[in-house]
């Protein structure tokens, strides 16, 4: 027969035990109730403000507004997906945004951190992270939550972080876009300079008499043949001189004509890329859709006093009951 464990807690053993020690349990629970109530009112009240926003689809401004779009290109008006929400969370947690908020609101002073202590910045960052949090909701939106003893400051910080999100993203993107613009601009200018030189050489060839190679050869050959039939020596010499000029410079003219046509196509392509790069480097767009802006809260969100009192009282009661059980069984 299985022996009964004397330490096993059962209703049949607990009820008599509670009745036996009811005065102690009631006294301890009342004390816990009073102390937890006092402590809960000593905890500094904090107000909560939140901003809920959706990330915009990651897209290229120039490709969306200027270039021809492919079937898989995203619009500036589309909501982002899980990847964009995760990227947004990373940027919200960036040093760029954190330092801007710390500086604007002088959080070292606001959080009453001793500025001469050794680890003041560590304490400041810990305080920042405990009061300012970011999370992704089940609907792929991102929520910015700010706790502060001043309800106006809480709302202001939440809204400022939302605004700084675009600033941080645009700053990162424009840094790369400006580099790309410089590269494309230099290439575009080099191409233009090369084409200008080619046009100048073409003008020189035209002044020498090379206008339209194939047409000129055909016409001059016919006129030369007519002059031969008429035995017009003067006309023959004139036609031959022009044919010699075409023979001397015609190859260069034809080669440059073909090369110029090819380079003009390249220049048009570079011009489009230059326009796209310029738009990306100079224009700014919002990367979010705000669902709810933060507003000044009318009542504190922290601490939840009834929960502190309830948990403390029940916890003290159960802990005391366990100690009594162990004492009584021994």
Legacy VTK file of the C-alpha trace (Angstrom):
# vtk DataFile Version 3.0
C-alpha trace
ASCII
DATASET POLYDATA
POINTS 330 float
0.000 0.000 0.000
1.352 3.409 -1.029
2.346 5.503 1.970
0.870 8.991 2.214
3.264 11.899 1.863
2.897 14.086 4.983
4.106 17.160 3.022
1.502 16.793 0.287
-0.946 19.701 0.422
-4.594 18.621 0.208
-7.825 20.458 0.961
-8.498 17.958 3.737
-5.256 18.902 5.442
-5.156 22.584 4.533
-8.569 23.647 5.813
-7.978 22.478 9.404
-4.534 24.058 9.257
-5.945 27.403 8.116
-8.597 27.302 10.848
-5.980 26.451 13.438
-3.710 29.348 12.433
-6.375 31.738 11.222
-5.469 34.537 13.632
-1.844 34.523 12.500
-2.792 34.290 8.840
-5.322 37.114 9.152
-2.853 39.287 11.061
-0.035 38.716 8.568
-2.376 39.287 5.594
-3.676 42.543 7.078
-0.122 43.711 7.717
0.812 42.821 4.144
-2.266 44.682 2.914
-1.357 47.811 4.885
2.347 47.739 3.966
1.725 47.052 0.252
-0.841 49.852 0.174
1.646 52.269 1.721
4.411 51.135 -0.625
2.167 51.405 -3.692
1.439 55.026 -2.829
5.136 55.740 -2.357
5.905 54.557 -5.899
6.131 57.500 -8.298
3.188 57.764 -10.653
3.871 57.636 -14.362
1.637 58.516 -17.281
1.658 56.557 -20.524
1.350 57.871 -24.071
1.464 55.796 -27.238
1.829 56.238 -30.962
0.672 53.514 -33.330
1.999 53.560 -36.870
2.365 51.353 -39.905
5.611 51.217 -41.867
5.436 52.278 -45.486
6.560 49.810 -48.115
10.289 50.038 -48.786
10.480 51.707 -52.166
12.688 53.932 -54.262
11.270 57.437 -54.787
12.734 57.937 -58.240
11.764 54.510 -59.529
8.226 55.036 -58.257
7.751 58.571 -59.586
10.065 58.824 -62.618
11.207 55.491 -64.006
8.971 52.972 -65.714
7.588 50.634 -63.093
7.682 46.871 -63.202
4.811 44.682 -62.091
6.453 43.993 -58.715
7.361 47.602 -57.825
5.723 48.931 -54.684
3.816 52.182 -54.388
4.608 54.912 -51.885
1.042 54.493 -50.640
1.347 50.811 -49.726
1.777 49.552 -46.170
4.940 47.689 -45.347
5.032 44.073 -44.257
6.819 42.131 -41.516
10.276 42.953 -42.848
9.575 46.701 -42.866
8.110 46.516 -39.339
11.276 44.804 -38.074
13.443 47.391 -39.809
11.391 50.154 -38.209
11.914 48.626 -34.753
15.670 48.518 -35.327
15.737 52.187 -36.296
13.529 53.199 -33.369
16.087 51.554 -31.076
18.992 53.291 -32.791
21.485 55.594 -31.079
20.485 58.356 -33.511
16.945 58.632 -32.135
17.857 57.883 -28.522
20.555 60.562 -28.393
18.308 63.167 -30.024
15.585 62.543 -27.423
18.073 62.559 -24.543
19.512 65.850 -25.737
16.209 67.588 -26.472
14.575 66.719 -23.153
17.774 66.808 -21.073
16.875 63.394 -19.671
19.874 63.307 -17.335
18.279 66.151 -15.409
14.706 65.037 -16.061
15.371 61.564 -14.642
17.252 63.165 -11.725
20.463 61.243 -12.390
23.562 62.417 -10.570
25.750 63.817 -13.325
28.993 63.364 -11.416
28.608 59.654 -10.800
30.826 57.235 -12.690
28.166 55.261 -14.557
25.682 58.031 -15.217
25.214 57.159 -18.923
24.580 53.489 -18.155
21.939 54.490 -15.644
20.464 56.964 -18.124
20.232 54.362 -20.887
18.639 51.852 -18.509
16.102 54.466 -17.420
15.422 55.343 -21.054
14.845 51.706 -22.011
12.536 51.101 -19.046
10.391 54.145 -19.836
10.473 54.120 -23.642
9.622 50.874 -25.420
8.769 49.755 -28.931
6.886 46.671 -29.993
5.276 45.164 -33.056
1.574 44.456 -32.852
-0.148 41.371 -34.300
-1.433 43.595 -37.129
2.112 44.444 -38.359
1.927 47.956 -36.951
4.511 49.336 -34.524
3.639 50.830 -31.147
5.749 53.461 -29.365
5.077 53.548 -25.613
6.431 56.243 -23.313
6.094 56.398 -19.528
6.847 59.613 -17.674
5.815 61.354 -14.477
4.764 64.325 -16.610
1.882 63.440 -18.975
2.744 66.259 -21.394
6.363 65.122 -21.643
5.272 61.519 -22.224
3.054 62.538 -25.153
5.654 64.922 -26.557
8.451 62.317 -26.472
6.261 59.706 -28.171
5.317 62.089 -30.986
8.891 63.320 -31.382
10.205 59.768 -31.700
7.616 59.169 -34.405
8.859 62.268 -36.270
12.521 61.379 -35.781
11.899 58.013 -37.420
11.594 59.667 -40.837
14.585 61.881 -40.102
16.766 58.886 -39.245
15.684 56.849 -42.288
16.079 59.771 -44.698
19.500 60.571 -43.239
20.730 57.020 -43.808
19.267 56.784 -47.286
20.457 60.215 -48.405
24.007 59.457 -47.333
24.100 56.621 -49.869
22.002 58.552 -52.395
24.430 61.500 -52.375
27.337 59.154 -53.068
25.394 57.584 -55.930
24.489 61.040 -57.267
28.143 62.089 -57.266
29.174 58.983 -59.210
26.392 59.324 -61.794
26.931 63.086 -62.108
30.649 62.646 -62.802
29.936 59.947 -65.371
27.235 62.076 -66.989
29.522 65.127 -67.183
32.381 63.047 -68.618
30.042 61.713 -71.292
28.844 65.208 -72.140
32.423 66.465 -72.451
33.306 63.544 -74.712
30.262 64.186 -76.879
31.101 67.883 -77.109
34.567 66.979 -78.419
33.019 64.601 -80.952
30.598 67.297 -82.117
33.489 69.727 -82.510
35.400 67.215 -84.627
32.286 66.561 -86.718
31.973 70.303 -87.328
35.602 70.378 -88.482
34.945 67.527 -90.904
31.863 69.286 -92.254
33.938 72.427 -92.877
36.345 70.268 -94.869
33.430 69.237 -97.077
32.244 65.938 -95.515
28.510 66.423 -95.004
26.725 63.203 -95.919
29.267 60.627 -97.027
27.147 58.162 -99.013
25.019 60.808 -100.725
28.051 62.899 -101.549
29.977 59.926 -103.009
27.013 58.971 -105.162
26.415 62.499 -106.448
30.094 63.325 -106.999
30.698 60.032 -108.803
27.825 60.755 -111.192
29.055 64.317 -111.801
32.610 63.055 -112.331
31.377 60.542 -114.876
29.402 63.243 -116.705
32.455 65.518 -116.702
34.543 62.696 -118.197
32.004 62.128 -120.944
32.125 65.839 -121.766
35.882 65.881 -121.291
35.451 68.793 -118.892
38.845 68.782 -117.244
38.086 71.595 -114.845
34.939 69.885 -113.558
36.780 66.563 -113.402
39.504 68.069 -111.219
36.931 69.702 -108.970
34.938 66.486 -108.552
38.095 64.455 -107.994
39.296 66.904 -105.332
36.064 66.501 -103.439
36.190 62.706 -103.829
39.742 62.716 -102.479
38.551 64.693 -99.466
35.782 62.173 -98.883
38.255 59.331 -99.226
40.585 60.968 -96.701
38.031 61.891 -94.038
35.018 59.739 -94.903
36.086 56.757 -92.820
36.561 58.899 -89.751
33.237 60.628 -90.398
31.354 57.318 -90.681
33.037 55.886 -87.600
32.248 58.986 -85.548
28.650 59.031 -86.766
28.062 55.473 -85.560
29.935 56.096 -82.325
27.999 59.298 -81.726
24.664 57.545 -82.187
25.662 54.859 -79.682
26.945 57.389 -77.139
23.804 59.503 -77.414
21.788 56.466 -76.332
24.158 55.972 -73.419
23.864 59.654 -72.539
20.060 59.444 -72.464
20.324 56.433 -70.166
22.765 58.280 -67.891
20.538 61.347 -67.928
17.636 59.250 -66.623
19.855 57.746 -63.933
21.117 61.207 -63.038
17.551 62.506 -62.648
16.651 59.491 -60.498
19.736 59.892 -58.302
19.032 63.614 -57.893
15.482 62.925 -56.733
16.679 60.267 -54.277
19.367 62.587 -52.884
17.264 65.729 -52.515
13.681 64.691 -51.874
12.318 63.432 -48.563
9.234 61.304 -47.998
7.558 59.859 -44.936
8.242 56.211 -44.221
5.261 55.638 -41.962
1.502 55.950 -41.682
0.410 57.249 -38.278
-2.747 55.563 -36.997
-2.874 57.219 -33.576
-0.796 60.142 -32.337
0.155 60.387 -28.677
-1.982 62.585 -26.433
-1.724 63.775 -22.835
-3.009 61.036 -20.535
-5.493 62.075 -17.854
-4.687 59.343 -15.341
-1.487 57.483 -14.446
-0.834 54.069 -15.963
1.788 53.101 -13.398
1.817 51.805 -10.745
-1.281 49.568 -10.827
-1.909 49.842 -7.114
-4.701 47.324 -6.794
-2.553 44.695 -8.514
0.446 45.428 -6.257
-1.772 45.182 -3.149
-3.521 42.027 -4.360
-0.334 40.189 -5.348
1.502 41.229 -2.178
-1.341 40.199 0.115
-2.008 36.850 -1.553
1.708 36.140 -1.832
2.285 36.877 1.853
-0.697 34.726 2.810
0.536 31.754 0.765
4.134 32.111 1.923
3.010 32.230 5.556
0.783 29.220 4.988
3.694 27.223 3.576
5.888 28.105 6.554
3.094 27.146 8.958
2.615 23.846 7.135
6.283 22.959 7.406
6.376 24.009 11.053
3.194 22.151 11.952
4.244 18.914 10.246
7.582 18.942 11.996
LINES 1 331
330 0 1 2 3 4 5 6 7 8 9 10 11 12 13 14 15 16 17 18 19 20 21 22 23 24 25 26 27 28 29 30 31 32 33 34 35 36 37 38 39 40 41 42 43 44 45 46 47 48 49 50 51 52 53 54 55 56 57 58 59 60 61 62 63 64 65 66 67 68 69 70 71 72 73 74 75 76 77 78 79 80 81 82 83 84 85 86 87 88 89 90 91 92 93 94 95 96 97 98 99 100 101 102 103 104 105 106 107 108 109 110 111 112 113 114 115 116 117 118 119 120 121 122 123 124 125 126 127 128 129 130 131 132 133 134 135 136 137 138 139 140 141 142 143 144 145 146 147 148 149 150 151 152 153 154 155 156 157 158 159 160 161 162 163 164 165 166 167 168 169 170 171 172 173 174 175 176 177 178 179 180 181 182 183 184 185 186 187 188 189 190 191 192 193 194 195 196 197 198 199 200 201 202 203 204 205 206 207 208 209 210 211 212 213 214 215 216 217 218 219 220 221 222 223 224 225 226 227 228 229 230 231 232 233 234 235 236 237 238 239 240 241 242 243 244 245 246 247 248 249 250 251 252 253 254 255 256 257 258 259 260 261 262 263 264 265 266 267 268 269 270 271 272 273 274 275 276 277 278 279 280 281 282 283 284 285 286 287 288 289 290 291 292 293 294 295 296 297 298 299 300 301 302 303 304 305 306 307 308 309 310 311 312 313 314 315 316 317 318 319 320 321 322 323 324 325 326 327 328 329
